[in-house]
Amino acid sequence: MVAVLIDPDKSTEDQLNKLIFHPKFSEIDFLFVGGSLLTDGSMKFCIAELKKRTNKPIVIFPGSPNQIDKRADAILLLSLVSGRNADLLIGRHVESAHKLKRSGLEILPTSYILIDGGRTTTVSYISGTTPIPNDKPTIAAATALAGSQLGHQLTYLDCGSGAKNHASLPLIEAVKKEVSTPLIVGGGITTKEQVEAVFGAGADVVVVGNRLEENPEFLSDLVAAKLEFRLSAL
């Protein structure tokens, strides 16, 4: 499956319309909405506008508790298991627990694992954590395994917005061998060939954000890679 990551701080009405009215938009599986530096207002505006225009599942990709919005369909309850920042392992979760309970959102406990994508990204800087080196698949695999043993329903490998590189194929393969939870991979994916390779290494969901902001027509390549991979797997 494929997901488009929408940063509300960068999304105008015109940009949302270009995405939603793209001929291949119907082939998208999920819309992830969120980021590390959002204000409450831009998040609510973005979700409201998306709800007016599409029935696609909207999943919150939260950077803080104030990004919870009951108009979405689900939320990735991220635990940053690759870092040792207690606030992002449990602190924010305690802060948002009652708000989440009242929201009615489908809650998806997720092991969130930052991978070094070749440059310092916003999420790494804001979280104050060091990403797992891209050439250390055993560390990533053990981290993902620990998250699944804690009961997390999803595993998300992310190199972050604007990464130079995506998670390496050996690293994705190592994680896939260790966990049975659905594997999400995002950050640094910029070509159709990379999408196909990431699927081939074991990703269940590929997430693209920055590349589509730069070039909305990349949606055609993203969808084509998904469909071709599905056919090859039959």
N, C-alpha and C positions, 0 to 999 in steps of 0.2 A: 504494500500500500504506500501511498505518498501523502505527505502533509505539507501545506504551505504555512510558513511561519510569518505572521503579520505583526510588525512593530507599530503599535498605535501612534507613537510619536512621529513616525515617518509617513503615515498613511493619510492621504487626502481622499476626499470623496471621488475625485477623478481617478486616482490610482485604484481605489477599490472597484470602481466601475470597470476599469480596464481588465482587472483580474476576473471579475464575475462574468463579464460578457465575452470573455475569451472563448473561442470555439471548443477548447479542450477542458474548460473549467468543470464540466460534468464528470470528468474522470478523476478529479481530486477526491480523496477519501476523507480528509480532515482539514480543518482550519485551526491552526494553533495561534493564539493571540496572547502576546505578552512580551516582556523584555526586562532588562535590569534597571532601567532609569525612567520608568513610566510614572506619570502622575495619574491620580484617580480619574480625573476628568477625561483625559484622552482615551483611557481604557473603556470607560462607559460609552463614550461617543462611538468608538470603533465597533464595539459589540452590537450596539443598537443599530448602527448603519448596516452591519453584516446581516443582522436578523431581518431587516427590511428587505434585503435583496436575495437571500439564499436560505435553503433548508439544510445546507451542509452542516454536519456536526461541528460545533465550535467548542474547542478545548482550551481552557486557560493554561498558559505557560507562565506561571507567576514569578515575579521578581520580589514581591512583598505582599503582606496580608491585605493591603488596601486595594489589591487588584482582583479581589474576589467579587464576582458579579453573577447574581442568580439567573440572569438572562442567558448565560452560556449553558452548554449542555453538560460539560464535565470539567474537571480540573486535574492536572497532573500535580499530585501532592509530592513535591520534590524533596528528597533528602540528599544533600550533597555529600555522598558517601566517599568521594575521592579526596575530600578535604577534612580538616580537623577543626573547623569552625563550629562550635557547639550551637551557635544561634541558628545555623542552617541545617543542623542535624536534628534538633528538637525544639529550640527556642521559638522560632517563628510558628511552628506547628501548634505549640501551646497557645500562643497569642491569637491564632486564627481558629482554634478548634470550635468554639461555640458559633462563630460566624459561619463557618463551613456547615455545621450541623443544621443551622436555620436556613441555609441557602437552597437546599434541595438538589444541589449539584451532584452528579456522579463523581465520587472521589476515587482517584486512581493512584494508589501509593507507588511511587516511582524512585528507583535508585538512579540518582543523577550523577554521572561520572564525567568530569572534565578531562579532556585529552589535549595535550599540547599540539596546537595546530600551526605552530611556527611564528606566532606573534602574541603579544599580550592583548587579551580581549577584555571587553567591558565586564563580562561576568567574572572573570578571574580577578580583575582589579577590585571590583565591588565586593566580592566574596572574601577577599584576602586569603585565597587558597592557591596552592601550586598544582597545576594540572599534572596528570600522569604522563610521563614521557611516551611519545608515540612508538618508541622502540622497546617498550616494556610490556609486552602482551600478558606475561604471567601475573604482573601486578594488577592490571586491569581485570583479568579473569578472576583473580581471587577477590577483588573488590566487588565485582558483580555477583559472585557466588555468595559472599557475605550478605549482600543486600537481599538476595532471593531467600536466604535462610532466615532473614528477619521478617519475611512475609511480604516484601514488595512485589507488586503485580507486574511491573514493567521495569525494563532496564533501558536507560537513555545514555548513549555515548555522544558527547557533544564537544566539538572543538571551538564552539563559540562563534558569534557573529563576526564576519570579516576575517575568519581564519585563512591562512595561506594554504593549508593542507587539511584534508579530512582524516578521520581516524584510519590508521593503516589497515590494510586487508588482513595481515597476520593477527593484528590485535582484535579485529572484529571476529575473525574465525575462532580465536582463543576464547573470547567471551561467549560466543554462541555454543561452544562445546561444553561450557560449564553451567549454563543456565537454561531452563526451559521456559522462562518468561519471555513474552514478546520483546524483541530487541529493536529499539529506535536509534537511528544514527543521523546526526545532523552536523552542520558546520563545515565549511570549506569544500562543499560539493558544487562544482561549477560546470561540468560537462555531462553529456549523455553517457559517455563511456564510463565516467566515474560513478554515475548512478547505477549502471549495470554491474560494475565491479563490486560496489557496496552491497547490492542485492545478492550477488553471487557469493560474497563472503559470509552472508548469514543475516543481513538486516531484514527485519519484517516490515519496518516503516522507514522510509527515507524522508528527511525534512529539509526543505530548501527555503531560504528567506532572502538573504542579501542578493543572490544572483537574480532573483525575480524582480527585486526592486530596481536593479540595474538594467535588466532586459526581460520584460514581461513575456516575450516570445519564447523564452527558455521553457515555459510551461509545456510547449509542444514536445520538446525533447524529454522532459521529465516524465510526461505521460507515456510517450512512445517507449521509453526504457522500461517502465513498469509493465506495459502490455507485452513487450517482447520477452521480458524475463518470465512472465506468467506462461506464455506459450512454450518457451524452452523447457519449462519445468514439467509440462504435461507428459 
